[in-house]
């Protein structure tokens, strides 16, 4: 099942309201639902998608959620609406954790993500 861009935006809005307001302090660019898929350039097409990313740049702090990545995986894995909700919530919570850790000067999740990506790369190279 592929949910519409608008439906995914509404789900993200609803989910964001479930988190404490303190999590959003300093997130001056908000949560942006981007229409494109974001593939990892180190892997062949459809092998690895980025679902979201926390961005800190000269314009401030924001979270990008990549609708196209969700839609691609939903199609490949035949997601239900519950799968969409679970994956969106997991990704939003993950990116908010990057934001909160960044404000606290901590990089624990970033280090964990880097190790996980290295593991993916090692497994991919062996195949």
C-alpha positions in Angstrom: 0.0 0.0 0.0 1.3 3.4 -1.0 0.0 6.3 1.1 -0.3 9.7 -0.5 2.2 12.4 0.2 -0.6 14.4 1.9 -1.5 11.5 4.1 2.1 11.0 5.2 2.4 14.7 6.0 -0.8 14.5 8.1 0.6 11.4 9.9 3.9 13.2 10.7 2.0 16.2 12.0 0.0 13.9 14.3 3.1 12.0 15.5 5.0 15.2 16.2 2.3 16.3 18.6 3.0 13.1 20.6 6.5 14.2 21.5 7.3 16.7 24.4 7.6 20.3 23.2 11.1 20.4 24.6 12.3 18.1 21.9 11.5 20.8 19.3 13.5 23.6 21.0 16.1 24.9 18.6 14.5 22.9 15.7 13.9 26.2 13.9 13.5 24.7 10.5 11.0 22.1 11.6 10.2 18.8 10.0 10.2 18.8 6.3 8.6 16.1 4.2 10.6 15.9 1.0 9.0 14.2 -2.0 12.2 12.4 -3.3 13.8 9.1 -2.4 17.2 9.4 -0.9 19.4 6.5 -1.9 22.8 5.8 -0.4 25.3 6.4 -3.3 27.6 3.7 -2.0 25.0 1.0 -2.8 23.2 -0.1 -6.0 19.7 1.2 -6.7 17.0 0.0 -4.3 19.7 -1.5 -2.0 19.7 1.1 0.8 17.5 4.2 1.3 17.8 7.0 3.8 14.4 7.6 5.4 15.3 10.8 7.1 18.2 13.0 8.2 18.8 15.6 10.8 20.4 18.7 9.3 22.4 21.4 11.0 23.5 24.1 8.6 23.8 27.9 8.3 20.0 28.2 8.1 19.5 26.3 11.4 18.3 22.9 12.4 15.7 20.8 10.7 14.6 17.3 10.0 14.1 15.9 6.4 11.8 13.0 6.0 12.1 11.4 2.5 8.6 10.4 1.3 10.1 8.7 -1.8 12.2 6.4 0.3 9.2 5.3 2.3 7.1 4.8 -0.8 9.9 2.7 -2.5 10.2 0.4 0.5 6.5 0.2 1.0 6.2 -1.0 -2.6 9.1 -3.5 -2.3 7.9 -4.9 1.0 4.1 -4.5 0.5 3.6 -2.3 3.6 0.3 -1.9 5.4 -0.9 1.4 6.9 0.4 0.1 10.2 3.9 -0.5 8.7 3.9 3.1 7.4 3.0 4.4 10.8 5.6 2.3 12.6 8.4 3.3 10.1 7.5 7.0 10.2 7.4 7.1 14.0 10.7 5.2 14.3 12.3 7.6 11.8 10.9 10.7 13.4 12.0 9.6 16.9 15.5 8.7 15.5 16.0 12.1 13.9 14.6 13.9 17.0 17.1 12.0 19.0 19.9 13.4 16.8 18.5 16.9 17.4 18.3 16.5 21.2 21.7 14.9 21.4 23.2 17.6 19.2 21.8 20.3 21.5 23.4 18.5 24.5 26.8 18.1 22.7 26.4 14.3 22.6 27.1 12.1 19.5 26.1 8.6 20.7 23.4 8.0 18.1 25.6 9.4 15.4 28.4 7.0 16.3 25.9 4.1 16.4 24.6 5.1 13.0 28.2 5.2 11.6 29.0 1.8 12.9 25.7 0.4 11.5 26.5 1.8 8.1 30.0 0.4 8.2 28.5 -3.0 8.9 26.1 -2.7 5.9 29.1 -1.8 3.7 31.1 -4.7 4.9 28.2 -7.2 4.3 27.6 -5.7 0.9 31.2 -6.0 -0.2 31.2 -9.7 0.8 28.2 -10.5 -1.4 
